[in-house]
Amino acid sequence: MAAASPFRPAHAGVSVAVRLTPKAARDAVEGPRPTADGSLRLVVKVTAAPERGKANQALLRLLARTWHLPASRLALAAGASDRNKTVRLAGAPAALMAKLEAWLAAVAP
């Protein structure tokens, strides 16, 4: 059974499952895609290279800009050197989940 969302409520925030592609032609949040295990990951592409954390920083900036959140509320929770990452958003879980699910409904086909 596939997961319904790449977003998961967590203690004092929300966790986001991300699949990052560095060195892409453009920065883009392409939306959720299923993985081999049936879960969903948010596919994100950034132009930054995966060296010295540049791609990770670009990921956090792009997501903050996309979701209209302060960059200080986003942090990389797992996957610093992997394409599969977990991004942590700090804040009230219920309010963040509502905002993110509304965004997902607007961008998902």
Rosetta constraint file for C-alpha pairs under 8 A:
AtomPair CA 1 CA 38 HARMONIC 6.27 0.50
AtomPair CA 2 CA 34 HARMONIC 7.37 0.50
AtomPair CA 2 CA 38 HARMONIC 4.47 0.50
AtomPair CA 2 CA 39 HARMONIC 5.36 0.50
AtomPair CA 2 CA 40 HARMONIC 7.23 0.50
AtomPair CA 3 CA 38 HARMONIC 6.47 0.50
AtomPair CA 3 CA 39 HARMONIC 4.76 0.50
AtomPair CA 3 CA 40 HARMONIC 5.85 0.50
AtomPair CA 4 CA 39 HARMONIC 7.89 0.50
AtomPair CA 4 CA 40 HARMONIC 7.19 0.50
AtomPair CA 5 CA 32 HARMONIC 7.61 0.50
AtomPair CA 5 CA 39 HARMONIC 7.94 0.50
AtomPair CA 5 CA 40 HARMONIC 5.98 0.50
AtomPair CA 5 CA 41 HARMONIC 7.88 0.50
AtomPair CA 5 CA 101 HARMONIC 7.93 0.50
AtomPair CA 6 CA 16 HARMONIC 5.63 0.50
AtomPair CA 6 CA 17 HARMONIC 5.19 0.50
AtomPair CA 6 CA 18 HARMONIC 7.53 0.50
AtomPair CA 6 CA 32 HARMONIC 6.78 0.50
AtomPair CA 6 CA 39 HARMONIC 7.47 0.50
AtomPair CA 6 CA 40 HARMONIC 4.98 0.50
AtomPair CA 6 CA 41 HARMONIC 5.09 0.50
AtomPair CA 6 CA 42 HARMONIC 6.07 0.50
AtomPair CA 7 CA 14 HARMONIC 6.61 0.50
AtomPair CA 7 CA 15 HARMONIC 5.80 0.50
AtomPair CA 7 CA 16 HARMONIC 4.70 0.50
AtomPair CA 7 CA 17 HARMONIC 6.67 0.50
AtomPair CA 7 CA 97 HARMONIC 7.22 0.50
AtomPair CA 7 CA 100 HARMONIC 7.62 0.50
AtomPair CA 7 CA 101 HARMONIC 7.98 0.50
AtomPair CA 8 CA 14 HARMONIC 5.56 0.50
AtomPair CA 8 CA 15 HARMONIC 5.13 0.50
AtomPair CA 8 CA 16 HARMONIC 6.44 0.50
AtomPair CA 8 CA 97 HARMONIC 7.78 0.50
AtomPair CA 9 CA 13 HARMONIC 6.30 0.50
AtomPair CA 9 CA 14 HARMONIC 4.48 0.50
AtomPair CA 9 CA 15 HARMONIC 6.29 0.50
AtomPair CA 9 CA 93 HARMONIC 5.55 0.50
AtomPair CA 9 CA 94 HARMONIC 7.55 0.50
AtomPair CA 9 CA 97 HARMONIC 6.91 0.50
AtomPair CA 10 CA 14 HARMONIC 4.93 0.50
AtomPair CA 10 CA 15 HARMONIC 6.18 0.50
AtomPair CA 10 CA 93 HARMONIC 6.72 0.50
AtomPair CA 11 CA 93 HARMONIC 7.48 0.50
AtomPair CA 12 CA 90 HARMONIC 6.06 0.50
AtomPair CA 12 CA 91 HARMONIC 5.63 0.50
AtomPair CA 12 CA 92 HARMONIC 5.86 0.50
AtomPair CA 12 CA 93 HARMONIC 6.12 0.50
AtomPair CA 13 CA 88 HARMONIC 6.95 0.50
AtomPair CA 13 CA 89 HARMONIC 5.34 0.50
AtomPair CA 13 CA 90 HARMONIC 4.37 0.50
AtomPair CA 13 CA 91 HARMONIC 4.71 0.50
AtomPair CA 13 CA 92 HARMONIC 5.62 0.50
AtomPair CA 13 CA 93 HARMONIC 4.62 0.50
AtomPair CA 13 CA 96 HARMONIC 7.25 0.50
AtomPair CA 14 CA 88 HARMONIC 5.85 0.50
AtomPair CA 14 CA 89 HARMONIC 5.15 0.50
AtomPair CA 14 CA 90 HARMONIC 6.71 0.50
AtomPair CA 14 CA 91 HARMONIC 7.65 0.50
AtomPair CA 14 CA 93 HARMONIC 5.71 0.50
AtomPair CA 14 CA 96 HARMONIC 6.88 0.50
AtomPair CA 14 CA 97 HARMONIC 7.03 0.50
AtomPair CA 15 CA 86 HARMONIC 6.37 0.50
AtomPair CA 15 CA 87 HARMONIC 5.71 0.50
AtomPair CA 15 CA 88 HARMONIC 4.67 0.50
AtomPair CA 15 CA 89 HARMONIC 6.36 0.50
AtomPair CA 16 CA 41 HARMONIC 7.80 0.50
AtomPair CA 16 CA 42 HARMONIC 7.61 0.50
AtomPair CA 16 CA 86 HARMONIC 5.47 0.50
AtomPair CA 16 CA 87 HARMONIC 5.05 0.50
AtomPair CA 16 CA 88 HARMONIC 6.35 0.50
AtomPair CA 16 CA 89 HARMONIC 7.80 0.50
AtomPair CA 17 CA 40 HARMONIC 7.28 0.50
AtomPair CA 17 CA 41 HARMONIC 4.90 0.50
AtomPair CA 17 CA 42 HARMONIC 6.12 0.50
AtomPair CA 17 CA 84 HARMONIC 7.37 0.50
AtomPair CA 17 CA 85 HARMONIC 6.04 0.50
AtomPair CA 17 CA 86 HARMONIC 4.84 0.50
AtomPair CA 17 CA 87 HARMONIC 6.65 0.50
AtomPair CA 18 CA 41 HARMONIC 4.89 0.50
AtomPair CA 18 CA 42 HARMONIC 4.57 0.50
AtomPair CA 18 CA 43 HARMONIC 5.97 0.50
AtomPair CA 18 CA 44 HARMONIC 6.95 0.50
AtomPair CA 18 CA 83 HARMONIC 7.94 0.50
AtomPair CA 18 CA 84 HARMONIC 5.75 0.50
AtomPair CA 18 CA 85 HARMONIC 5.06 0.50
AtomPair CA 18 CA 86 HARMONIC 5.98 0.50
AtomPair CA 18 CA 87 HARMONIC 7.17 0.50
AtomPair CA 19 CA 41 HARMONIC 5.89 0.50
AtomPair CA 19 CA 42 HARMONIC 5.94 0.50
AtomPair CA 19 CA 43 HARMONIC 4.89 0.50
AtomPair CA 19 CA 44 HARMONIC 6.16 0.50
AtomPair CA 19 CA 83 HARMONIC 5.55 0.50
AtomPair CA 19 CA 84 HARMONIC 4.64 0.50
AtomPair CA 19 CA 85 HARMONIC 6.27 0.50
AtomPair CA 20 CA 43 HARMONIC 6.17 0.50
AtomPair CA 20 CA 44 HARMONIC 4.97 0.50
AtomPair CA 20 CA 45 HARMONIC 5.75 0.50
AtomPair CA 20 CA 46 HARMONIC 7.59 0.50
AtomPair CA 20 CA 59 HARMONIC 7.71 0.50
AtomPair CA 20 CA 83 HARMONIC 4.99 0.50
AtomPair CA 20 CA 84 HARMONIC 6.42 0.50
AtomPair CA 20 CA 85 HARMONIC 7.30 0.50
AtomPair CA 21 CA 43 HARMONIC 7.83 0.50
AtomPair CA 21 CA 44 HARMONIC 6.30 0.50
AtomPair CA 21 CA 45 HARMONIC 4.67 0.50
AtomPair CA 21 CA 46 HARMONIC 6.37 0.50
AtomPair CA 21 CA 83 HARMONIC 6.67 0.50
AtomPair CA 22 CA 45 HARMONIC 5.95 0.50
AtomPair CA 22 CA 46 HARMONIC 5.07 0.50
AtomPair CA 22 CA 47 HARMONIC 5.88 0.50
AtomPair CA 22 CA 48 HARMONIC 5.84 0.50
AtomPair CA 22 CA 49 HARMONIC 5.63 0.50
AtomPair CA 22 CA 50 HARMONIC 6.06 0.50
AtomPair CA 22 CA 55 HARMONIC 5.95 0.50
AtomPair CA 23 CA 45 HARMONIC 7.76 0.50
AtomPair CA 23 CA 46 HARMONIC 6.11 0.50
AtomPair CA 23 CA 47 HARMONIC 4.40 0.50
AtomPair CA 23 CA 48 HARMONIC 5.31 0.50
AtomPair CA 23 CA 49 HARMONIC 5.09 0.50
AtomPair CA 23 CA 50 HARMONIC 7.50 0.50
AtomPair CA 24 CA 45 HARMONIC 5.83 0.50
AtomPair CA 24 CA 46 HARMONIC 5.48 0.50
AtomPair CA 24 CA 47 HARMONIC 4.68 0.50
AtomPair CA 24 CA 48 HARMONIC 7.62 0.50
AtomPair CA 25 CA 46 HARMONIC 7.69 0.50
AtomPair CA 25 CA 47 HARMONIC 5.98 0.50
AtomPair CA 26 CA 45 HARMONIC 6.93 0.50
AtomPair CA 26 CA 46 HARMONIC 6.08 0.50
AtomPair CA 26 CA 47 HARMONIC 5.48 0.50
AtomPair CA 27 CA 44 HARMONIC 7.65 0.50
AtomPair CA 27 CA 45 HARMONIC 5.29 0.50
AtomPair CA 27 CA 46 HARMONIC 4.23 0.50
AtomPair CA 27 CA 47 HARMONIC 5.75 0.50
AtomPair CA 27 CA 62 HARMONIC 7.48 0.50
AtomPair CA 28 CA 44 HARMONIC 5.81 0.50
AtomPair CA 28 CA 45 HARMONIC 5.15 0.50
AtomPair CA 28 CA 46 HARMONIC 6.54 0.50
AtomPair CA 28 CA 62 HARMONIC 7.81 0.50
AtomPair CA 29 CA 42 HARMONIC 7.50 0.50
AtomPair CA 29 CA 43 HARMONIC 6.16 0.50
AtomPair CA 29 CA 44 HARMONIC 4.49 0.50
AtomPair CA 29 CA 45 HARMONIC 6.42 0.50
AtomPair CA 29 CA 62 HARMONIC 7.91 0.50
AtomPair CA 29 CA 63 HARMONIC 7.70 0.50
AtomPair CA 29 CA 66 HARMONIC 7.92 0.50
AtomPair CA 30 CA 42 HARMONIC 7.26 0.50
AtomPair CA 30 CA 43 HARMONIC 5.38 0.50
AtomPair CA 30 CA 44 HARMONIC 5.88 0.50
AtomPair CA 30 CA 45 HARMONIC 7.69 0.50
AtomPair CA 31 CA 42 HARMONIC 5.28 0.50
AtomPair CA 31 CA 43 HARMONIC 5.56 0.50
AtomPair CA 31 CA 44 HARMONIC 7.50 0.50
AtomPair CA 31 CA 104 HARMONIC 7.40 0.50
AtomPair CA 31 CA 107 HARMONIC 6.83 0.50
AtomPair CA 31 CA 108 HARMONIC 6.32 0.50
AtomPair CA 32 CA 40 HARMONIC 5.90 0.50
AtomPair CA 32 CA 41 HARMONIC 5.30 0.50
AtomPair CA 32 CA 42 HARMONIC 4.17 0.50
AtomPair CA 32 CA 43 HARMONIC 5.82 0.50
AtomPair CA 32 CA 108 HARMONIC 7.43 0.50
AtomPair CA 33 CA 40 HARMONIC 5.42 0.50
AtomPair CA 33 CA 41 HARMONIC 5.54 0.50
AtomPair CA 33 CA 42 HARMONIC 6.31 0.50
AtomPair CA 33 CA 43 HARMONIC 6.57 0.50
AtomPair CA 34 CA 38 HARMONIC 5.78 0.50
AtomPair CA 34 CA 39 HARMONIC 5.61 0.50
AtomPair CA 34 CA 40 HARMONIC 4.44 0.50
AtomPair CA 34 CA 41 HARMONIC 6.39 0.50
AtomPair CA 35 CA 39 HARMONIC 5.50 0.50
AtomPair CA 35 CA 40 HARMONIC 5.96 0.50
AtomPair CA 35 CA 41 HARMONIC 6.94 0.50
AtomPair CA 44 CA 59 HARMONIC 7.42 0.50
AtomPair CA 45 CA 59 HARMONIC 7.87 0.50
AtomPair CA 46 CA 55 HARMONIC 6.63 0.50
AtomPair CA 46 CA 58 HARMONIC 6.53 0.50
AtomPair CA 46 CA 59 HARMONIC 6.63 0.50
AtomPair CA 47 CA 55 HARMONIC 7.62 0.50
AtomPair CA 48 CA 54 HARMONIC 5.95 0.50
AtomPair CA 48 CA 55 HARMONIC 4.87 0.50
AtomPair CA 48 CA 58 HARMONIC 6.58 0.50
AtomPair CA 49 CA 54 HARMONIC 6.21 0.50
AtomPair CA 49 CA 55 HARMONIC 5.54 0.50
AtomPair CA 50 CA 54 HARMONIC 5.95 0.50
AtomPair CA 50 CA 55 HARMONIC 4.94 0.50
AtomPair CA 50 CA 56 HARMONIC 7.49 0.50
AtomPair CA 51 CA 55 HARMONIC 7.10 0.50
AtomPair CA 53 CA 57 HARMONIC 6.19 0.50
AtomPair CA 53 CA 80 HARMONIC 7.64 0.50
AtomPair CA 54 CA 58 HARMONIC 6.16 0.50
AtomPair CA 55 CA 59 HARMONIC 6.07 0.50
AtomPair CA 56 CA 60 HARMONIC 6.39 0.50
AtomPair CA 56 CA 76 HARMONIC 7.57 0.50
AtomPair CA 56 CA 80 HARMONIC 7.11 0.50
AtomPair CA 57 CA 61 HARMONIC 6.25 0.50
AtomPair CA 58 CA 62 HARMONIC 6.01 0.50
AtomPair CA 59 CA 63 HARMONIC 6.17 0.50
AtomPair CA 60 CA 64 HARMONIC 6.09 0.50
AtomPair CA 60 CA 71 HARMONIC 6.77 0.50
AtomPair CA 60 CA 74 HARMONIC 6.31 0.50
AtomPair CA 60 CA 75 HARMONIC 6.97 0.50
AtomPair CA 60 CA 76 HARMONIC 7.69 0.50
AtomPair CA 60 CA 87 HARMONIC 7.95 0.50
AtomPair CA 61 CA 65 HARMONIC 6.14 0.50
AtomPair CA 61 CA 71 HARMONIC 6.06 0.50
AtomPair CA 62 CA 66 HARMONIC 6.00 0.50
AtomPair CA 63 CA 67 HARMONIC 6.03 0.50
AtomPair CA 64 CA 68 HARMONIC 5.70 0.50
AtomPair CA 64 CA 69 HARMONIC 4.84 0.50
AtomPair CA 64 CA 70 HARMONIC 6.00 0.50
AtomPair CA 64 CA 71 HARMONIC 5.18 0.50
AtomPair CA 64 CA 74 HARMONIC 7.12 0.50
AtomPair CA 65 CA 69 HARMONIC 6.52 0.50
AtomPair CA 65 CA 70 HARMONIC 7.91 0.50
AtomPair CA 65 CA 71 HARMONIC 7.81 0.50
AtomPair CA 67 CA 100 HARMONIC 7.54 0.50
AtomPair CA 67 CA 103 HARMONIC 7.68 0.50
AtomPair CA 69 CA 73 HARMONIC 7.07 0.50
AtomPair CA 70 CA 74 HARMONIC 7.67 0.50
AtomPair CA 73 CA 89 HARMONIC 5.50 0.50
AtomPair CA 73 CA 90 HARMONIC 5.03 0.50
AtomPair CA 73 CA 91 HARMONIC 7.40 0.50
AtomPair CA 74 CA 87 HARMONIC 6.78 0.50
AtomPair CA 74 CA 88 HARMONIC 5.64 0.50
AtomPair CA 74 CA 89 HARMONIC 4.66 0.50
AtomPair CA 74 CA 90 HARMONIC 6.48 0.50
AtomPair CA 75 CA 87 HARMONIC 5.75 0.50
AtomPair CA 75 CA 88 HARMONIC 5.21 0.50
AtomPair CA 75 CA 89 HARMONIC 6.66 0.50
AtomPair CA 76 CA 80 HARMONIC 7.05 0.50
AtomPair CA 76 CA 85 HARMONIC 7.41 0.50
AtomPair CA 76 CA 86 HARMONIC 6.21 0.50
AtomPair CA 76 CA 87 HARMONIC 4.62 0.50
AtomPair CA 76 CA 88 HARMONIC 6.07 0.50
AtomPair CA 77 CA 85 HARMONIC 7.59 0.50
AtomPair CA 77 CA 86 HARMONIC 5.36 0.50
AtomPair CA 77 CA 87 HARMONIC 5.38 0.50
AtomPair CA 77 CA 88 HARMONIC 5.72 0.50
AtomPair CA 78 CA 85 HARMONIC 5.48 0.50
AtomPair CA 78 CA 86 HARMONIC 4.96 0.50
AtomPair CA 78 CA 87 HARMONIC 7.09 0.50
AtomPair CA 79 CA 83 HARMONIC 6.95 0.50
AtomPair CA 79 CA 84 HARMONIC 5.98 0.50
AtomPair CA 79 CA 85 HARMONIC 4.35 0.50
AtomPair CA 79 CA 86 HARMONIC 6.45 0.50
AtomPair CA 80 CA 85 HARMONIC 6.97 0.50
AtomPair CA 91 CA 95 HARMONIC 7.90 0.50
AtomPair CA 91 CA 96 HARMONIC 6.83 0.50
AtomPair CA 92 CA 96 HARMONIC 6.14 0.50
AtomPair CA 93 CA 97 HARMONIC 5.89 0.50
AtomPair CA 94 CA 98 HARMONIC 6.20 0.50
AtomPair CA 95 CA 99 HARMONIC 6.28 0.50
AtomPair CA 96 CA 100 HARMONIC 6.02 0.50
AtomPair CA 97 CA 101 HARMONIC 5.85 0.50
AtomPair CA 98 CA 102 HARMONIC 6.08 0.50
AtomPair CA 99 CA 103 HARMONIC 6.26 0.50
AtomPair CA 100 CA 104 HARMONIC 6.07 0.50
AtomPair CA 101 CA 105 HARMONIC 6.09 0.50
AtomPair CA 102 CA 106 HARMONIC 6.33 0.50
AtomPair CA 103 CA 107 HARMONIC 6.38 0.50
AtomPair CA 104 CA 108 HARMONIC 5.69 0.50
